Amino acid sequence: MGVALFIAMNLPLAAGAAVAARRVFGARGTLESFIAGALLFSFGAVAVMTCLGAAGMIGVTNAVLAGAVAAAFILIAGRTGGRVGRRGTGGGQGGGKSGKSEVRSPETEARSRDGGAADSMPGAGALVVPFYAVACAAVFILFVFAAITPPPATDALVYHLVFPAEWLKSGGIHIVRIADADQAASYSPGNVHLLYLWLMLPLHDDLLARFLEPAFFVVCLACCCGIARECGIGDRGAAAAACLSALVPGAFSRAANC
C-alpha cells in the first residue's frame, strides 16, 4: 500500500517535470533533461508541502491532488515560457537554434561534436572505464548504506528529521522546539525539511527520506558532467570529471548523512 501511495504522489509530478524540462529550461538530451527535471520536481514537492503545511492539510490524499495541480502548473508555465522564448528568438526552429548558440560558442560546439580534446587522446576510453566502475560502485554503496543504517545521531535527530516528523503528526507546519541552544531553524521551514516531509508522508517513516542526499548526490554528479561538457572537453572527459567528483571523500561522506 505504501509503495502505491508513493507512486501516486510522485508519478504526476515527475511526469510534469520531465515534460516541462525542455520547455522551461530548453533542455537538450538526456543529461540536461534529467537535471532540469530533478530541479522542477523538487520545486513542485517543496511548493506542495509548503501550501499543505500552511493550511494544516498535510495528508497523502491532499498531496496526490496537490501534486497533480503542481504538475499542471509546471506544464502551463513551461508552455508559456516556451512561447515567450520563441518570440524572443524570432520564432521557429531557426530562432531556437540562434538562441542556443548564444549559450555555447562555436568553438565549444565544434569541440563537443568532435568529442573534445580528451576524446581525441588515444586510449582515452580505456582510461575512463575504471572511473566508471569505481564511481558506480561508490554510488551503489551509498544507496545501500542509506537503506540499512539508521539516521546519524547528529543534525538528523536534532532537527532535520524532527521537524517533518512533528509536522506529519500534527498535519500542519508549526514551530517545533528542538534540543539545541539555537532555535533559529524552528522559525523557518527549510526546503530540505519539506522534501523530507514529502518522502516521509506515504510510509509515515524515515526510510525514503534517507535516500534524499544520495539522490541529490547523483544530480550533482550529472551537473558536473554537464558543466564539463559545456566547457568542451568532450563526453568521455566530462564523464571522467563526474566520476572523479563521486570519489571526493568530503562530498561522499556528506551524501551519506541526513
SULRA-V663219 format. One record per backbone hydrogen bond with DSSP energy under -0.5 kcal/mol. CO is the residue of the C=O (numbers start at 1). NH is the residue of the N-H. If there is no record, write none. Layout:
co/nh
CO/NH
CO/NH
This chain:
co/nh
1/5
2/6
3/7
4/8
5/9
6/10
7/11
8/12
9/13
10/14
11/15
12/16
13/17
14/18
15/19
16/20
17/21
18/22
19/22
19/23
20/24
21/25
21/27
28/32
29/33
30/34
31/35
32/36
33/37
34/38
35/39
36/40
37/41
38/42
39/43
40/44
41/45
42/46
43/47
44/48
45/49
46/50
47/51
48/52
49/53
50/54
51/55
52/56
52/57
53/56
53/173
59/63
60/64
61/65
62/66
63/67
64/68
65/69
66/70
67/71
68/72
69/73
70/74
71/75
72/76
73/77
74/78
75/79
76/80
77/81
78/82
79/83
80/84
81/85
82/86
83/87
84/88
85/89
86/91
87/90
91/95
92/96
93/97
94/98
95/99
96/100
97/101
98/102
99/102
100/103
100/104
103/105
105/109
106/110
107/111
108/112
109/113
110/114
111/116
112/115
115/119
116/120
118/121
121/124
123/127
124/128
125/129
126/130
127/131
128/132
129/133
130/134
131/135
132/136
133/137
134/138
135/139
136/140
137/141
138/142
139/143
140/144
141/145
142/146
143/147
144/148
145/149
152/154
152/157
154/157
154/158
155/159
155/160
156/161
156/162
159/163
160/164
161/165
162/166
163/167
164/168
165/169
166/170
167/171
167/172
171/58
175/177
178/180
181/183
183/186
184/187
185/188
190/194
191/195
192/196
193/197
194/198
195/199
196/200
197/201
198/202
200/204
200/205
206/210
207/210
208/211
209/212
210/214
211/215
212/216
213/217
214/218
215/219
216/220
217/221
218/222
219/223
220/224
221/225
222/226
223/227
224/228
225/229
226/230
227/231
228/233
229/232
232/117
233/118
234/238
235/239
236/240
237/241
238/242
239/243
240/244
241/245
242/246
243/247
244/247
245/248
247/249
248/252
249/253
250/254
251/255
252/256
253/256
254/257
